[in-house]
Amino acid sequence: MTSNPELAPLGGSPVGRAIVAGHGDFAHGVVSAVAQITGRGEVFVALSNRGLGADDIERSMRETLAESGARVIFTDLPAGSCTIAARRVQRERPDVLVVTGANLATLLDFVFHADAPPADAAQHAADKGRASVTVIGAPGGR
């Protein structure tokens, strides 16, 4: 397992079905929320890019994919460093799927489709996450 403590997965060794990677505490926070809501946080391995360069992020993703057997990487920002690293990894590993713009609804849906093939679960989760973004209130603050 990687020696960087920022990349340590919640709960110890990486055995998740998917990686969640993002800025700061995003990944650990959202995986913690999944664990609190469902009791199934072990589905994910949380990685942070805090203090890491592009090569370090990419190397950590490769290591975590190899150690965990995960086939899906969820990231926080479409053009962020974690997504860029994930896309580089994906070029070498076309069996890996990248879902960017992940939110709590996305990850919860993925957890609830554990029996589906990873590609189907990832697509369904992305659709659910996209549909969960809503503006509530009157336009213009009226």
Steps between C-alpha positions, in 0.01 A plus 500: 500500500613854439706660774329839475258539795277731294432206271418254776152362437233522765506186708851379418601296197350581162238240413233722347304457181580859401739784577377845598767765438490872552631817651563538872269288712231464232549127443533405866200717590265364236608139566443561871150628419429186292617287794277690743192477277540145370759327716679411176792741479731207427376510140733798448865584547541874565802685358600863547730701275612720790867587467553277196622569150345356188739203484437416867122501453524281193737254669275477805196431283685223317612343829154523652334351191744209509461442874123539519383351172280808447385572147333840551655832602269777620652851503383840617579736209495434124827686435658444843830330566334177617296474181804571285691227685206260469476562124872428463457174689196419287707526179708205624205326665196524271309276745496790748207743492528863610197685637568866566293757685410239761276596789341318792195397296731347238687291754187390685347378175819309414490326839139396448587340164774274634369198308514678164810489279726799581426674168124478552523607864726794410268622222193472721681680782611782269143545376367507856767746615431733207126490570554580868641848433209739551448871560237570764349845537383786286721622214697811590449447873144638500 
